[in-house]
Amino acid sequence: MNCELCEREVNSLTIHHLVPRQKVKRKKAQPGQTVNLCSACHRQIHALFDNQHLAQHLNTLDKLKQEPRIQKFLSWIKKQDPGKRIRVHR
């Protein structure tokens, strides 16, 4: 299985809602599109950005990949062992 963000092959993936569920639950709307991410990418996204910012500005996979802080993280994470647990930093 490959992470859709860093494209590393990992043992398990998590589901990331591109528009956070918190933002659609109040409006009783359907949860939006999801992507499959490794836990390191998923945790890094939520460490860097709050749900408001994710919902308004980073609500597609392409927008996430273009974000400068995510690009910096991706260039580093691609070199890491997929089996190793990664600590995330703000």
Contacts in CASP RR format, 6 or more apart in sequence:
PFRMAT RR
TARGET T0000
AUTHOR 0000-0000-0000
METHOD contacts of the structure
MODEL  1
MNCELCEREVNSLTIHHLVPRQKVKRKKAQPGQTVNLCSACHRQIHALFD
NQHLAQHLNTLDKLKQEPRIQKFLSWIKKQDPGKRIRVHR
1 9 0 8 1.000
1 10 0 8 1.000
1 11 0 8 1.000
1 12 0 8 1.000
1 13 0 8 1.000
1 36 0 8 1.000
2 8 0 8 1.000
2 9 0 8 1.000
2 10 0 8 1.000
3 10 0 8 1.000
3 13 0 8 1.000
3 36 0 8 1.000
3 37 0 8 1.000
3 38 0 8 1.000
3 41 0 8 1.000
4 35 0 8 1.000
4 36 0 8 1.000
4 37 0 8 1.000
4 61 0 8 1.000
5 35 0 8 1.000
5 37 0 8 1.000
5 38 0 8 1.000
5 41 0 8 1.000
5 61 0 8 1.000
5 64 0 8 1.000
5 65 0 8 1.000
5 70 0 8 1.000
5 74 0 8 1.000
6 38 0 8 1.000
6 40 0 8 1.000
6 41 0 8 1.000
6 74 0 8 1.000
6 77 0 8 1.000
6 78 0 8 1.000
7 78 0 8 1.000
8 38 0 8 1.000
8 77 0 8 1.000
8 78 0 8 1.000
8 80 0 8 1.000
8 82 0 8 1.000
9 82 0 8 1.000
10 38 0 8 1.000
10 82 0 8 1.000
10 83 0 8 1.000
11 82 0 8 1.000
11 83 0 8 1.000
12 38 0 8 1.000
12 39 0 8 1.000
13 36 0 8 1.000
13 37 0 8 1.000
13 38 0 8 1.000
14 36 0 8 1.000
14 37 0 8 1.000
14 38 0 8 1.000
14 39 0 8 1.000
14 42 0 8 1.000
15 34 0 8 1.000
15 35 0 8 1.000
15 36 0 8 1.000
15 37 0 8 1.000
16 34 0 8 1.000
16 35 0 8 1.000
16 36 0 8 1.000
16 37 0 8 1.000
16 41 0 8 1.000
16 42 0 8 1.000
16 45 0 8 1.000
17 31 0 8 1.000
17 32 0 8 1.000
17 33 0 8 1.000
17 34 0 8 1.000
18 32 0 8 1.000
18 33 0 8 1.000
18 34 0 8 1.000
18 35 0 8 1.000
18 54 0 8 1.000
18 58 0 8 1.000
18 59 0 8 1.000
18 60 0 8 1.000
18 61 0 8 1.000
19 31 0 8 1.000
19 32 0 8 1.000
19 33 0 8 1.000
19 54 0 8 1.000
19 55 0 8 1.000
19 59 0 8 1.000
20 51 0 8 1.000
20 54 0 8 1.000
20 55 0 8 1.000
21 31 0 8 1.000
22 51 0 8 1.000
23 51 0 8 1.000
23 52 0 8 1.000
23 55 0 8 1.000
24 30 0 8 1.000
24 31 0 8 1.000
24 32 0 8 1.000
33 60 0 8 1.000
35 61 0 8 1.000
37 45 0 8 1.000
38 82 0 8 1.000
39 85 0 8 1.000
39 86 0 8 1.000
40 77 0 8 1.000
40 80 0 8 1.000
40 85 0 8 1.000
40 86 0 8 1.000
40 88 0 8 1.000
41 73 0 8 1.000
41 74 0 8 1.000
41 77 0 8 1.000
43 86 0 8 1.000
43 88 0 8 1.000
44 70 0 8 1.000
44 73 0 8 1.000
44 77 0 8 1.000
44 86 0 8 1.000
44 88 0 8 1.000
45 54 0 8 1.000
45 58 0 8 1.000
45 64 0 8 1.000
45 70 0 8 1.000
47 88 0 8 1.000
47 89 0 8 1.000
47 90 0 8 1.000
48 69 0 8 1.000
48 70 0 8 1.000
48 90 0 8 1.000
49 58 0 8 1.000
57 63 0 8 1.000
58 64 0 8 1.000
58 67 0 8 1.000
64 70 0 8 1.000
65 71 0 8 1.000
65 74 0 8 1.000
77 86 0 8 1.000
80 86 0 8 1.000
END
